[in-house]
């Protein structure tokens, strides 16, 4: 989740302060501080800049006189006017939803009962599978148990089981000639 003491928002603030304390060249906009060396995530598609929701980059420079910030995404420099910074957030911590489709060398997942509505097996699985080398669950054993038992995530409605029933031709079931 984004909210709460162990939510992505709070973790981003604390991790940024510990890992990359802002120096002189910084800008504060939309509730965030941005400084050279910060890891950032684009949170909406920008076809003109060719950066897309979920892209992660690093801030190269903040130029207060020009009112611009430059970030690097996959080695490509992208310039943002200070008024456009509502499309960037720090990326020291991200929600499981935002991390889908990505992998990271190490992942730390807070699992707390205060996030009760998010304690679902499919979300825990998605979070755990984001880590390539290291995954650490931090929190309460009770919360992990709740998540592991909770199958209440979105139910998928398909005819796959029916189509795969013995004696049924898959091609006939989906209307293919055969």
Secondary structure, DSSP 8 states (H G I E B T S, - for coil): --SSTTSHHHHHHHHHHHHS---SSEEEETTEEEETT-EEEE-S-BTTTTB-TT-EEEEEEEETTTTEEEEEETTEEEEEEGGGGGGEEE-SS--HHHHTT--EEEEEEEE-GGGGGG--HHHHHHHHTTEEEEEEEEE-HHHHHHHHH---S-----SHHHHTSTT--HHHHTT---
